[in-house]
Amino acid sequence: MPTVRPSVPDLHGRLAGLVATLERGLVERSHVVRLALLAALAGEHTLLIGPPGTAKSELARRLHLAFRDARYFERLLTRFSVPEELFGPLSIQALEQDRYERHTAGFLPDASIAFIDEVFKANSAILNALLTLLNEREFDNGAGRQRCPLISAIGATNEVPEDEIAEAFFDRFLLRVTVAPVSAEGFAALLGADPVRGWQAPEDAATLGAADLDALGAAAARVALPAEVTAMFAELRAHLGAAEVYVSDRRWVKAARLLRIAAASEGRGAVSLWDLLLLPWCTAPDAPRQAALGDWLCTRLGVREAFAPPRVTRIVEAFEAQLQAERNANDLDYDESGRLRFSATDLADEIGDAKRGAQALRLTHTRQRRYGSAHIGARTRQIDELVARLDGYAAELDARRRDLAEYHARSLWLDAALAARAEESLAGTARVIADLRERICEARAGFEALPRLPAGEGGEVPAPVRHEPLSAA
C-alpha cells in the first residue's frame, strides 16, 4: 500500500502530545525541550550551554525516541578523544586494499539523533570533520563521501571557547540554549521528581516518521513571510549590527526557515509577528544578550514606531506648551478713546531711586489676549485629528493583544515568559496612549476656554502649533 502523507494540521495535535510526553518529569526544562524538538523538525542542531547535571543528556535521549526508527549516538569528548570514537574504526580489509575507510555502522555517521557532550573539548581534527557532517550531512570516508541520515545533533558544553575553529563550529548550531540549574521555586519539585524511572517513551503511533518530516518540510516551503515580518527581520539585523553582534547570512536564512517550520507545524500559512520571539536563541550567542534581545523584541513587536509613546508624548507636550503660552499672552491695553493707557508708580522707596525715575509714565500690559473662533477652531481640529489617530491606534493595540493571546494559546514553541513580557509591553503602551489621550482632551478643553474676541471682531491669529505627524507607519 502507498504511504499516506499526513496533513500538517494532523501534526499539531500529535506534536502537542509528543511535547507533553518529552517534558514530563523534567523540572523547568519545558522550553529547552520544545526548542530542541523544533530544531530537529527543521533539520537543525541545538547547543545546550550549562553546568553538568542539568538534564542535558536526558533531554537528548528522549528526543531520539520522538522519531520512529531513529538511530541514536552519544559520546562524551575529552582532549584525548580520537576520531575512532565518533566515526568508527578503520577497516582492516580496506587497508589491505590500500583504502583508508572506516566502519561507520553504529557511530555518528550512521546516527539519526546524536548527543555530543563537552563538544568543544575535541581536537581540531575532530571538529573539522564534524563541520561537514553537521552542515552538509556528509562524512568523508576514504576517497568518497558518505551520506549521513542525521536529523539533528545536540551538543553540550560548559562554555564556548574563543578561537577560530570553535567559532565556525559554534555557528553550526542554529539554536544556542542556556540550561541553568533549577531555581529555588522549582527545587522542591526537583526533589520529588524521578525523570528516568518515572518516564515512559512515547507510543510508536505518536512518534514522527520520515513521511511526517517530508510533509512538514513541504508545508513550510509554502508558508509566506509577510512584509511586516521581513521588515522586523531587517530592523533586528540593524539592531544586532549596532550592538556588534555578528549573524551570518546563512544563519538568517536558517532562522527564517525555522519560523516557517514553526508556522507549518501549527497549521498556519504565514509566519506570525510573534514567531520572531524565537529569534533570540537563533541570533544572540549567549544568555545575557539573548535576554536583552528578548526585551527589545517585546517592546517592538506589535508597536508602531510612529505611535511610540515618547513620540506621542512630545506632540501632546507641544500642544500643552502652546496652550500655556496662549493663556499667558497679553495685549496692550487701550482706553475708551483708543489711546494707550499709562501709569506712574512710585517705586523710589523700594528701588532706592534718588532721582525718582520710577515715577515716569509706563505702558501697562494687563489685558489678556483674546482669540477669534477661527484660531480656536484650528487648534481643536488639530487635536481632534490626533485623538482620532490615537483611538485608531488603541483599537489596533487591542487587536494585537487578542492576536497574541490566541497565538499563545495555540503555540507549541513560544516561551511563556516572553509571551507575558510581550503582553505586558502592549498593555503598558495602551495605558500610556490612554493617558496621553486624556491629556490632549484636557488641552482641547483649555483651547475652547481661551478668552474670545467679541462676535464680528477679527484679530491676528497666531501661527499654528508645529508637531510631528502621526500618519507615517
C-alpha positions as a Markdown table, in Angstrom:
| # | Residue | x | y | z |
|---|---|---|---|---|
| 1 | Met | 0.0 | 0.0 | 0.0 |
| 2 | Pro | 1.3 | 3.5 | -0.8 |
| 3 | Thr | 2.4 | 5.7 | 2.2 |
| 4 | Val | -0.2 | 8.2 | 3.2 |
| 5 | Arg | 1.3 | 11.5 | 3.8 |
| 6 | Pro | -0.2 | 13.2 | 6.8 |
| 7 | Ser | -1.6 | 16.8 | 6.5 |
| 8 | Val | 0.1 | 19.4 | 8.6 |
| 9 | Pro | -3.0 | 20.2 | 10.7 |
| 10 | Asp | -2.9 | 16.5 | 11.8 |
| 11 | Leu | 0.6 | 17.1 | 13.1 |
| 12 | His | -0.3 | 19.8 | 15.5 |
| 13 | Gly | -2.2 | 17.6 | 17.9 |
| 14 | Arg | 0.4 | 14.8 | 17.7 |
| 15 | Leu | 3.2 | 17.3 | 18.4 |
| 16 | Ala | 1.4 | 18.7 | 21.4 |
| 17 | Gly | 1.1 | 15.2 | 22.8 |
| 18 | Leu | 4.7 | 14.5 | 22.0 |
| 19 | Val | 5.9 | 17.7 | 23.7 |
| 20 | Ala | 3.9 | 16.8 | 26.8 |
| 21 | Thr | 5.5 | 13.4 | 26.9 |
| 22 | Leu | 9.0 | 14.6 | 26.3 |
| 23 | Glu | 8.9 | 17.2 | 29.1 |
| 24 | Arg | 7.2 | 15.1 | 31.7 |
| 25 | Gly | 9.2 | 14.9 | 34.9 |
| 26 | Leu | 11.8 | 17.5 | 33.7 |
| 27 | Val | 11.6 | 20.4 | 36.1 |
| 28 | Glu | 11.9 | 23.8 | 34.4 |
| 29 | Arg | 13.0 | 22.3 | 31.1 |
| 30 | Ser | 9.8 | 22.7 | 29.1 |
| 31 | His | 11.2 | 25.5 | 26.9 |
| 32 | Val | 14.5 | 23.7 | 26.3 |
| 33 | Val | 12.6 | 20.5 | 25.2 |
| 34 | Arg | 10.4 | 22.5 | 22.8 |
| 35 | Leu | 13.3 | 24.3 | 21.2 |
| 36 | Ala | 15.3 | 21.1 | 20.7 |
| 37 | Leu | 12.3 | 19.4 | 19.1 |
| 38 | Leu | 11.6 | 22.4 | 16.8 |
| 39 | Ala | 15.3 | 22.4 | 15.8 |
| 40 | Ala | 15.1 | 18.7 | 14.9 |
| 41 | Leu | 11.9 | 19.3 | 12.9 |
| 42 | Ala | 13.7 | 21.9 | 10.9 |
| 43 | Gly | 16.8 | 19.6 | 10.5 |
| 44 | Glu | 18.9 | 21.9 | 12.6 |
| 45 | His | 21.1 | 21.4 | 15.6 |
| 46 | Thr | 20.9 | 22.6 | 19.2 |
| 47 | Leu | 23.8 | 23.6 | 21.5 |
| 48 | Leu | 23.0 | 23.3 | 25.3 |
| 49 | Ile | 25.2 | 25.5 | 27.4 |
| 50 | Gly | 25.3 | 24.9 | 31.1 |
| 51 | Pro | 26.9 | 23.0 | 34.0 |
| 52 | Pro | 26.9 | 19.2 | 34.4 |
| 53 | Gly | 23.8 | 17.6 | 36.0 |
| 54 | Thr | 21.2 | 19.8 | 34.4 |
| 55 | Ala | 19.4 | 17.0 | 32.3 |
| 56 | Lys | 21.1 | 17.8 | 29.0 |
| 57 | Ser | 21.8 | 14.2 | 28.2 |
| 58 | Glu | 18.4 | 13.0 | 29.4 |
| 59 | Leu | 16.8 | 15.5 | 27.0 |
| 60 | Ala | 18.8 | 14.2 | 24.1 |
| 61 | Arg | 17.9 | 10.6 | 24.8 |
| 62 | Arg | 14.2 | 11.5 | 25.0 |
| 63 | Leu | 14.4 | 13.5 | 21.8 |
| 64 | His | 15.7 | 10.5 | 19.8 |
| 65 | Leu | 12.6 | 8.5 | 20.9 |
| 66 | Ala | 10.4 | 11.1 | 19.3 |
| 67 | Phe | 11.5 | 9.9 | 15.9 |
| 68 | Arg | 10.4 | 6.5 | 14.6 |
| 69 | Asp | 13.2 | 4.0 | 13.8 |
| 70 | Ala | 15.8 | 6.7 | 14.6 |
| 71 | Arg | 19.3 | 5.5 | 15.4 |
| 72 | Tyr | 21.0 | 7.2 | 18.4 |
| 73 | Phe | 24.6 | 8.0 | 19.1 |
| 74 | Glu | 26.1 | 9.5 | 22.3 |
| 75 | Arg | 29.6 | 10.3 | 23.2 |
| 76 | Leu | 31.5 | 12.3 | 25.8 |
| 77 | Leu | 34.6 | 14.0 | 24.4 |
| 78 | Thr | 37.8 | 14.9 | 26.1 |
| 79 | Arg | 41.0 | 16.4 | 24.8 |
| 80 | Phe | 42.3 | 12.9 | 24.4 |
| 81 | Ser | 39.4 | 11.7 | 22.2 |
| 82 | Val | 40.4 | 10.2 | 18.9 |
| 83 | Pro | 38.4 | 10.2 | 15.6 |
| 84 | Glu | 37.6 | 6.4 | 16.0 |
| 85 | Glu | 35.4 | 7.2 | 19.0 |
| 86 | Leu | 33.0 | 9.2 | 16.8 |
| 87 | Phe | 33.4 | 8.0 | 13.3 |
| 88 | Gly | 34.2 | 4.3 | 13.8 |
| 89 | Pro | 37.4 | 2.1 | 13.5 |
| 90 | Leu | 39.4 | 1.8 | 10.4 |
| 91 | Ser | 38.5 | -1.1 | 8.1 |
| 92 | Ile | 41.4 | -3.7 | 8.1 |
| 93 | Gln | 40.1 | -5.2 | 4.9 |
| 94 | Ala | 40.1 | -1.8 | 3.2 |
| 95 | Leu | 43.6 | -1.1 | 4.4 |
| 96 | Glu | 44.8 | -4.4 | 2.9 |
| 97 | Gln | 43.4 | -3.0 | -0.4 |
| 98 | Asp | 45.2 | 0.3 | 0.1 |
| 99 | Arg | 42.0 | 2.2 | 1.0 |
| 100 | Tyr | 41.6 | 4.4 | 4.1 |
| 101 | Glu | 38.0 | 3.7 | 5.2 |
| 102 | Arg | 36.1 | 3.4 | 8.4 |
| 103 | His | 33.4 | 1.1 | 9.7 |
| 104 | Thr | 30.7 | 3.7 | 10.5 |
| 105 | Ala | 27.8 | 1.4 | 11.5 |
| 106 | Gly | 26.8 | 2.3 | 15.0 |
| 107 | Phe | 28.8 | 5.5 | 15.0 |
| 108 | Leu | 28.0 | 9.2 | 14.4 |
| 109 | Pro | 27.9 | 9.0 | 10.5 |
| 110 | Asp | 25.2 | 6.3 | 10.9 |
| 111 | Ala | 23.1 | 8.1 | 13.5 |
| 112 | Ser | 19.7 | 10.0 | 13.2 |
| 113 | Ile | 19.9 | 11.8 | 16.5 |
| 114 | Ala | 23.3 | 12.4 | 18.2 |
| 115 | Phe | 24.3 | 13.8 | 21.6 |
| 116 | Ile | 27.9 | 15.0 | 21.8 |
| 117 | Asp | 28.8 | 16.1 | 25.4 |
| 118 | Glu | 31.7 | 18.5 | 26.0 |
| 119 | Val | 31.8 | 19.0 | 22.3 |
| 120 | Phe | 34.4 | 21.8 | 22.3 |
| 121 | Lys | 36.9 | 19.7 | 24.1 |
| 122 | Ala | 37.6 | 17.7 | 20.9 |
| 123 | Asn | 40.8 | 18.4 | 19.0 |
| 124 | Ser | 40.8 | 20.4 | 15.7 |
| 125 | Ala | 40.8 | 17.3 | 13.6 |
| 126 | Ile | 37.5 | 16.0 | 15.1 |
| 127 | Leu | 35.9 | 19.5 | 15.0 |
| 128 | Asn | 36.8 | 19.9 | 11.3 |
| 129 | Ala | 35.3 | 16.6 | 10.4 |
| 130 | Leu | 32.2 | 17.5 | 12.4 |
| 131 | Leu | 31.7 | 20.7 | 10.5 |
| 132 | Thr | 31.0 | 18.9 | 7.2 |
| 133 | Leu | 28.9 | 16.2 | 8.8 |
| 134 | Leu | 26.7 | 18.7 | 10.7 |
| 135 | Asn | 26.2 | 21.2 | 7.9 |
| 136 | Glu | 26.1 | 19.0 | 4.8 |
| 137 | Arg | 25.1 | 15.6 | 6.3 |
| 138 | Glu | 28.1 | 14.0 | 4.6 |
| 139 | Phe | 31.2 | 12.3 | 6.0 |
| 140 | Asp | 34.5 | 12.0 | 4.2 |
| 141 | Asn | 35.1 | 8.2 | 4.3 |
| 142 | Gly | 38.2 | 7.4 | 2.4 |
| 143 | Ala | 38.2 | 8.6 | -1.1 |
| 144 | Gly | 34.4 | 9.1 | -1.2 |
| 145 | Arg | 31.7 | 10.9 | 0.8 |
| 146 | Gln | 29.2 | 9.0 | 2.8 |
| 147 | Arg | 25.6 | 10.4 | 3.0 |
| 148 | Cys | 24.5 | 10.6 | 6.7 |
| 149 | Pro | 20.9 | 10.2 | 7.9 |
| 150 | Leu | 21.4 | 12.8 | 10.7 |
| 151 | Ile | 18.2 | 14.6 | 11.7 |
| 152 | Ser | 19.6 | 16.7 | 14.5 |
| 153 | Ala | 22.6 | 16.8 | 16.8 |
| 154 | Ile | 22.6 | 18.1 | 20.3 |
| 155 | Gly | 25.9 | 19.4 | 21.6 |
| 156 | Ala | 26.6 | 20.2 | 25.2 |
| 157 | Thr | 29.2 | 22.4 | 26.8 |
| 158 | Asn | 30.0 | 24.3 | 29.9 |
| 159 | Glu | 31.4 | 27.2 | 28.0 |
| 160 | Val | 32.2 | 28.2 | 24.4 |
| 161 | Pro | 36.0 | 28.8 | 23.8 |
| 162 | Glu | 37.0 | 31.8 | 21.7 |
| 163 | Asp | 39.1 | 30.6 | 18.7 |
| 164 | Glu | 38.6 | 30.4 | 15.0 |
| 165 | Ile | 37.7 | 26.7 | 14.8 |
| 166 | Ala | 35.4 | 26.9 | 17.8 |
| 167 | Glu | 33.6 | 29.9 | 16.3 |
| 168 | Ala | 33.0 | 28.1 | 13.0 |
| 169 | Phe | 31.7 | 25.1 | 14.9 |
| 170 | Phe | 29.6 | 27.2 | 17.1 |
| 171 | Asp | 27.9 | 28.7 | 14.1 |
| 172 | Arg | 26.7 | 25.2 | 13.0 |
| 173 | Phe | 24.3 | 25.1 | 15.9 |
| 174 | Leu | 21.2 | 27.2 | 14.9 |
| 175 | Leu | 19.8 | 27.2 | 18.5 |
| 176 | Arg | 22.0 | 28.1 | 21.4 |
| 177 | Val | 20.2 | 27.5 | 24.7 |
| 178 | Thr | 21.5 | 28.1 | 28.2 |
| 179 | Val | 20.4 | 25.4 | 30.7 |
| 180 | Ala | 20.6 | 26.7 | 34.2 |
| 181 | Pro | 20.2 | 24.8 | 37.5 |
| 182 | Val | 16.7 | 24.5 | 38.8 |
| 183 | Ser | 15.5 | 27.7 | 40.6 |
| 184 | Ala | 14.7 | 27.9 | 44.3 |
| 185 | Glu | 11.0 | 27.9 | 43.4 |
| 186 | Gly | 11.4 | 24.6 | 41.4 |
| 187 | Phe | 13.7 | 22.9 | 43.9 |
| 188 | Ala | 11.0 | 21.1 | 45.8 |
| 189 | Ala | 9.5 | 19.7 | 42.6 |
| 190 | Leu | 13.0 | 18.5 | 41.6 |
| 191 | Leu | 13.4 | 16.5 | 44.8 |
| 192 | Gly | 10.1 | 14.8 | 44.2 |
| 193 | Ala | 10.7 | 14.0 | 40.6 |
| 194 | Asp | 12.2 | 10.8 | 39.1 |
| 195 | Pro | 12.7 | 11.8 | 35.5 |
| 196 | Val | 14.3 | 8.5 | 34.5 |
| 197 | Arg | 12.3 | 5.7 | 36.2 |
| 198 | Gly | 9.0 | 7.6 | 36.1 |
| 199 | Trp | 9.1 | 8.4 | 32.4 |
| 200 | Gln | 7.7 | 6.3 | 29.6 |
| 201 | Ala | 8.7 | 6.7 | 26.0 |
| 202 | Pro | 6.0 | 7.9 | 23.5 |
| 203 | Glu | 4.0 | 5.2 | 21.8 |
| 204 | Asp | 5.0 | 4.3 | 18.3 |
| 205 | Ala | 1.9 | 5.8 | 16.8 |
| 206 | Ala | 2.8 | 9.2 | 18.4 |
| 207 | Thr | 6.3 | 9.3 | 17.1 |
| 208 | Leu | 7.4 | 11.0 | 13.9 |
| 209 | Gly | 8.4 | 9.2 | 10.8 |
| 210 | Ala | 10.0 | 10.2 | 7.5 |
| 211 | Ala | 6.6 | 10.9 | 5.9 |
| 212 | Asp | 5.8 | 13.4 | 8.7 |
| 213 | Leu | 9.0 | 15.3 | 8.3 |
| 214 | Asp | 8.6 | 15.3 | 4.5 |
| 215 | Ala | 5.0 | 16.7 | 4.8 |
| 216 | Leu | 6.1 | 19.3 | 7.3 |
| 217 | Gly | 9.0 | 20.4 | 5.1 |
| 218 | Ala | 6.7 | 20.7 | 2.0 |
| 219 | Ala | 4.2 | 22.7 | 4.0 |
| 220 | Ala | 6.9 | 25.0 | 5.4 |
| 221 | Ala | 8.0 | 25.8 | 1.8 |
| 222 | Arg | 4.6 | 27.2 | 1.2 |
| 223 | Val | 4.5 | 29.3 | 4.3 |
| 224 | Ala | 4.5 | 33.0 | 3.5 |
| 225 | Leu | 6.8 | 35.6 | 5.1 |
| 226 | Pro | 4.7 | 38.8 | 5.4 |
| 227 | Ala | 6.1 | 42.2 | 4.7 |
| 228 | Glu | 5.9 | 43.3 | 8.4 |
| 229 | Val | 7.8 | 40.2 | 9.4 |
| 230 | Thr | 10.5 | 40.8 | 6.8 |
| 231 | Ala | 10.7 | 44.4 | 8.0 |
| 232 | Met | 11.3 | 43.3 | 11.5 |
| 233 | Phe | 14.0 | 40.9 | 10.4 |
| 234 | Ala | 15.8 | 43.9 | 8.8 |
| 235 | Glu | 15.3 | 46.0 | 11.9 |
| 236 | Leu | 16.6 | 43.2 | 14.1 |
| 237 | Arg | 19.6 | 42.8 | 11.8 |
| 238 | Ala | 20.4 | 46.5 | 12.1 |
| 239 | His | 19.9 | 46.4 | 15.9 |
| 240 | Leu | 22.3 | 43.5 | 16.3 |
| 241 | Gly | 24.8 | 45.1 | 13.9 |
| 242 | Ala | 24.8 | 48.3 | 16.1 |
| 243 | Ala | 25.4 | 46.1 | 19.1 |
| 244 | Glu | 28.4 | 44.5 | 17.3 |
| 245 | Val | 26.7 | 41.0 | 17.3 |
| 246 | Tyr | 27.6 | 39.3 | 14.0 |
| 247 | Val | 25.0 | 37.0 | 12.5 |
| 248 | Ser | 25.9 | 35.2 | 9.2 |
| 249 | Asp | 23.7 | 35.3 | 6.2 |
| 250 | Arg | 23.5 | 31.5 | 6.4 |
| 251 | Arg | 22.1 | 31.9 | 10.0 |
| 252 | Trp | 19.5 | 34.4 | 8.9 |
| 253 | Val | 18.3 | 32.1 | 6.1 |
| 254 | Lys | 18.1 | 29.1 | 8.5 |
| 255 | Ala | 16.3 | 31.2 | 11.2 |
| 256 | Ala | 13.6 | 32.2 | 8.6 |
| 257 | Arg | 13.1 | 28.6 | 7.7 |
| 258 | Leu | 12.8 | 27.6 | 11.4 |
| 259 | Leu | 10.0 | 30.2 | 11.7 |
| 260 | Arg | 8.3 | 28.7 | 8.6 |
| 261 | Ile | 8.6 | 25.2 | 10.2 |
| 262 | Ala | 7.1 | 26.6 | 13.4 |
| 263 | Ala | 4.2 | 28.1 | 11.5 |
| 264 | Ala | 3.6 | 25.0 | 9.4 |
| 265 | Ser | 3.7 | 22.7 | 12.4 |
| 266 | Glu | 0.7 | 24.7 | 13.8 |
| 267 | Gly | -1.2 | 24.7 | 10.6 |
| 268 | Arg | -0.6 | 28.3 | 9.7 |
| 269 | Gly | 0.0 | 29.6 | 6.2 |
| 270 | Ala | 2.1 | 32.6 | 7.2 |
| 271 | Val | 4.8 | 33.4 | 9.7 |
| 272 | Ser | 3.3 | 35.4 | 12.6 |
| 273 | Leu | 5.0 | 38.5 | 14.1 |
| 274 | Trp | 5.0 | 36.6 | 17.4 |
| 275 | Asp | 7.2 | 33.8 | 15.8 |
| 276 | Leu | 10.0 | 36.3 | 15.9 |
| 277 | Leu | 10.2 | 35.7 | 19.7 |
| 278 | Leu | 12.1 | 32.5 | 18.8 |
| 279 | Leu | 14.9 | 34.6 | 17.3 |
| 280 | Pro | 17.0 | 35.4 | 20.5 |
| 281 | Trp | 18.1 | 31.7 | 20.6 |
| 282 | Cys | 19.0 | 31.8 | 16.8 |
| 283 | Thr | 20.9 | 35.0 | 16.7 |
| 284 | Ala | 22.4 | 36.1 | 20.1 |
| 285 | Pro | 25.3 | 34.0 | 21.2 |
| 286 | Asp | 24.8 | 33.9 | 25.0 |
| 287 | Ala | 22.2 | 34.2 | 27.7 |
| 288 | Pro | 22.7 | 37.9 | 28.6 |
| 289 | Arg | 22.5 | 39.0 | 25.0 |
| 290 | Gln | 19.5 | 36.7 | 24.4 |
| 291 | Ala | 17.7 | 38.2 | 27.4 |
| 292 | Ala | 18.5 | 41.7 | 26.1 |
| 293 | Leu | 17.2 | 40.8 | 22.6 |
| 294 | Gly | 14.1 | 39.3 | 24.1 |
| 295 | Asp | 13.4 | 42.5 | 25.9 |
| 296 | Trp | 14.0 | 44.5 | 22.7 |
| 297 | Leu | 11.6 | 42.3 | 20.7 |
| 298 | Cys | 8.9 | 42.5 | 23.4 |
| 299 | Thr | 9.0 | 46.3 | 23.3 |
| 300 | Arg | 9.0 | 46.4 | 19.4 |
| 301 | Leu | 6.6 | 43.7 | 18.3 |
| 302 | Gly | 3.1 | 45.0 | 17.7 |
| 303 | Val | 4.1 | 48.6 | 18.4 |
| 304 | Arg | 4.2 | 51.0 | 15.5 |
| 305 | Glu | 7.1 | 53.4 | 15.7 |
| 306 | Ala | 5.0 | 56.3 | 14.5 |
| 307 | Phe | 2.9 | 55.9 | 17.7 |
| 308 | Ala | 5.8 | 55.2 | 20.1 |
| 309 | Pro | 4.9 | 56.7 | 23.5 |
| 310 | Pro | 7.9 | 59.1 | 23.6 |
| 311 | Arg | 7.0 | 60.5 | 20.2 |
| 312 | Val | 3.3 | 60.9 | 21.0 |
| 313 | Thr | 4.3 | 62.4 | 24.4 |
| 314 | Arg | 6.3 | 65.1 | 22.6 |
| 315 | Ile | 3.3 | 66.0 | 20.4 |
| 316 | Val | 1.0 | 66.3 | 23.4 |
| 317 | Glu | 3.6 | 68.4 | 25.3 |
| 318 | Ala | 3.8 | 70.7 | 22.3 |
| 319 | Phe | 0.0 | 71.3 | 22.4 |
| 320 | Glu | 0.2 | 71.8 | 26.2 |
| 321 | Ala | 3.0 | 74.3 | 25.9 |
| 322 | Gln | 1.2 | 76.2 | 23.2 |
| 323 | Leu | -1.9 | 76.4 | 25.4 |
| 324 | Gln | 0.1 | 77.7 | 28.3 |
| 325 | Ala | 1.7 | 80.3 | 26.1 |
| 326 | Glu | -1.7 | 81.5 | 24.7 |
| 327 | Arg | -3.2 | 81.6 | 28.2 |
| 328 | Asn | -0.3 | 83.8 | 29.4 |
| 329 | Ala | -0.2 | 86.1 | 26.4 |
| 330 | Asn | -1.2 | 89.7 | 27.0 |
| 331 | Asp | -2.0 | 92.6 | 24.7 |
| 332 | Leu | -1.6 | 96.4 | 25.1 |
| 333 | Asp | -4.5 | 98.0 | 27.0 |
| 334 | Tyr | -6.4 | 100.9 | 25.4 |
| 335 | Asp | -8.8 | 103.3 | 26.9 |
| 336 | Glu | -12.3 | 104.2 | 25.6 |
| 337 | Ser | -10.8 | 106.8 | 23.2 |
| 338 | Gly | -8.4 | 104.3 | 21.7 |
| 339 | Arg | -5.3 | 105.7 | 23.4 |
| 340 | Leu | -2.8 | 103.5 | 25.2 |
| 341 | Arg | -3.2 | 103.5 | 29.0 |
| 342 | Phe | -0.3 | 104.7 | 31.0 |
| 343 | Ser | 0.5 | 104.6 | 34.7 |
| 344 | Ala | 3.1 | 106.0 | 37.1 |
| 345 | Thr | 4.2 | 104.0 | 40.1 |
| 346 | Asp | 6.2 | 105.4 | 43.0 |
| 347 | Leu | 8.9 | 102.8 | 43.5 |
| 348 | Ala | 11.6 | 105.1 | 44.7 |
| 349 | Asp | 11.4 | 103.8 | 48.3 |
| 350 | Glu | 11.6 | 100.2 | 47.0 |
| 351 | Ile | 14.4 | 100.5 | 44.5 |
| 352 | Gly | 16.4 | 103.4 | 46.0 |
| 353 | Asp | 15.8 | 105.7 | 43.0 |
| 354 | Ala | 17.1 | 109.0 | 44.4 |
| 355 | Lys | 16.1 | 110.8 | 41.1 |
| 356 | Arg | 12.6 | 109.3 | 41.4 |
| 357 | Gly | 12.8 | 108.0 | 37.8 |
| 358 | Ala | 10.5 | 105.2 | 38.8 |
| 359 | Gln | 7.6 | 107.7 | 38.6 |
| 360 | Ala | 8.0 | 108.0 | 34.8 |
| 361 | Leu | 4.9 | 107.1 | 32.8 |
| 362 | Arg | 4.9 | 103.5 | 31.8 |
| 363 | Leu | 2.8 | 101.3 | 29.4 |
| 364 | Thr | 0.5 | 98.9 | 31.2 |
| 365 | His | 0.1 | 95.3 | 29.9 |
| 366 | Thr | -2.8 | 94.0 | 31.9 |
| 367 | Arg | -5.3 | 93.0 | 29.2 |
| 368 | Gln | -5.3 | 89.2 | 28.5 |
| 369 | Arg | -5.2 | 88.4 | 24.8 |
| 370 | Arg | -8.4 | 87.3 | 23.2 |
| 371 | Tyr | -8.7 | 84.9 | 20.3 |
| 372 | Gly | -11.0 | 84.5 | 17.3 |
| 373 | Ser | -13.1 | 81.5 | 16.5 |
| 374 | Ala | -11.0 | 80.7 | 13.5 |
| 375 | His | -7.9 | 80.4 | 15.6 |
| 376 | Ile | -9.5 | 78.3 | 18.3 |
| 377 | Gly | -11.2 | 76.1 | 15.7 |
| 378 | Ala | -7.8 | 75.4 | 14.0 |
| 379 | Arg | -6.4 | 74.3 | 17.3 |
| 380 | Thr | -9.3 | 72.0 | 18.2 |
| 381 | Arg | -9.3 | 70.5 | 14.7 |
| 382 | Gln | -5.7 | 69.6 | 15.0 |
| 383 | Ile | -6.4 | 67.9 | 18.4 |
| 384 | Asp | -9.5 | 66.1 | 17.0 |
| 385 | Glu | -7.3 | 64.6 | 14.2 |
| 386 | Leu | -4.7 | 63.5 | 16.8 |
| 387 | Val | -7.4 | 62.0 | 19.0 |
| 388 | Ala | -8.9 | 60.1 | 16.1 |
| 389 | Arg | -5.5 | 58.6 | 15.3 |
| 390 | Leu | -4.9 | 57.7 | 18.9 |
| 391 | Asp | -8.3 | 56.0 | 19.0 |
| 392 | Gly | -7.4 | 54.0 | 15.9 |
| 393 | Tyr | -4.1 | 53.0 | 17.3 |
| 394 | Ala | -5.7 | 52.0 | 20.6 |
| 395 | Ala | -8.0 | 49.7 | 18.6 |
| 396 | Glu | -5.0 | 48.3 | 16.8 |
| 397 | Leu | -3.3 | 47.6 | 20.1 |
| 398 | Asp | -6.4 | 45.8 | 21.3 |
| 399 | Ala | -6.3 | 43.7 | 18.2 |
| 400 | Arg | -2.6 | 42.9 | 18.7 |
| 401 | Arg | -3.2 | 41.8 | 22.2 |
| 402 | Arg | -6.0 | 39.5 | 21.2 |
| 403 | Asp | -3.8 | 38.1 | 18.4 |
| 404 | Leu | -1.0 | 37.4 | 20.9 |
| 405 | Ala | -3.4 | 35.7 | 23.3 |
| 406 | Glu | -4.8 | 33.5 | 20.5 |
| 407 | Tyr | -1.3 | 32.7 | 19.3 |
| 408 | His | 0.0 | 31.9 | 22.8 |
| 409 | Ala | -3.0 | 29.6 | 23.4 |
| 410 | Arg | -2.2 | 27.5 | 20.3 |
| 411 | Ser | 1.6 | 27.8 | 20.1 |
| 412 | Leu | 3.8 | 24.8 | 20.7 |
| 413 | Trp | 7.1 | 26.8 | 20.8 |
| 414 | Leu | 6.5 | 30.2 | 22.4 |
| 415 | Asp | 8.3 | 30.8 | 25.6 |
| 416 | Ala | 5.7 | 31.6 | 28.3 |
| 417 | Ala | 7.8 | 34.2 | 30.0 |
| 418 | Leu | 8.5 | 36.0 | 26.7 |
| 419 | Ala | 4.8 | 35.9 | 25.9 |
| 420 | Ala | 4.0 | 37.5 | 29.2 |
| 421 | Arg | 6.5 | 40.2 | 28.7 |
| 422 | Ala | 5.2 | 41.0 | 25.2 |
| 423 | Glu | 1.6 | 41.2 | 26.6 |
| 424 | Glu | 2.9 | 43.5 | 29.4 |
| 425 | Ser | 4.6 | 45.7 | 26.8 |
| 426 | Leu | 1.4 | 46.0 | 24.7 |
| 427 | Ala | -0.7 | 46.7 | 27.8 |
| 428 | Gly | 1.8 | 49.3 | 29.0 |
| 429 | Thr | 1.7 | 51.1 | 25.6 |
| 430 | Ala | -2.1 | 51.0 | 25.6 |
| 431 | Arg | -2.1 | 52.6 | 29.1 |
| 432 | Val | 0.3 | 55.4 | 28.0 |
| 433 | Ile | -1.8 | 56.1 | 24.9 |
| 434 | Ala | -5.0 | 56.3 | 27.0 |
| 435 | Asp | -3.3 | 58.7 | 29.5 |
| 436 | Leu | -2.0 | 60.9 | 26.6 |
| 437 | Arg | -5.4 | 60.9 | 25.0 |
| 438 | Glu | -6.8 | 62.2 | 28.3 |
| 439 | Arg | -4.2 | 64.9 | 28.5 |
| 440 | Ile | -4.7 | 66.1 | 24.9 |
| 441 | Cys | -8.5 | 66.2 | 25.5 |
| 442 | Glu | -7.8 | 68.4 | 28.6 |
| 443 | Ala | -5.7 | 70.6 | 26.3 |
| 444 | Arg | -8.6 | 70.8 | 23.9 |
| 445 | Ala | -10.9 | 72.0 | 26.6 |
| 446 | Gly | -8.3 | 74.6 | 27.5 |
| 447 | Phe | -8.2 | 76.0 | 24.0 |
| 448 | Glu | -12.0 | 76.1 | 24.0 |
| 449 | Ala | -11.9 | 78.1 | 27.2 |
| 450 | Leu | -9.5 | 80.8 | 25.9 |
| 451 | Pro | -10.9 | 84.4 | 26.1 |
| 452 | Arg | -12.6 | 85.1 | 22.8 |
| 453 | Leu | -12.9 | 88.2 | 20.7 |
| 454 | Pro | -16.4 | 89.7 | 20.5 |
| 455 | Ala | -18.5 | 88.4 | 17.7 |
| 456 | Gly | -17.6 | 90.1 | 14.4 |
| 457 | Glu | -14.1 | 91.2 | 15.5 |
| 458 | Gly | -11.2 | 90.0 | 13.6 |
| 459 | Gly | -7.7 | 89.9 | 15.0 |
| 460 | Glu | -4.4 | 88.4 | 14.2 |
| 461 | Val | -4.3 | 84.6 | 14.5 |
| 462 | Pro | -1.0 | 83.2 | 15.9 |
| 463 | Ala | 0.8 | 80.7 | 13.8 |
| 464 | Pro | -0.5 | 77.1 | 14.2 |
| 465 | Val | 1.4 | 74.8 | 16.5 |
| 466 | Arg | 4.1 | 72.7 | 14.9 |
| 467 | His | 4.1 | 69.0 | 15.8 |
| 468 | Glu | 5.3 | 65.7 | 14.4 |
| 469 | Pro | 2.9 | 63.9 | 12.0 |
| 470 | Leu | 1.5 | 60.6 | 13.1 |
| 471 | Ser | 0.4 | 59.4 | 9.7 |
| 472 | Ala | 3.7 | 57.6 | 8.8 |
| 473 | Ala | 3.7 | 53.9 | 9.6 |
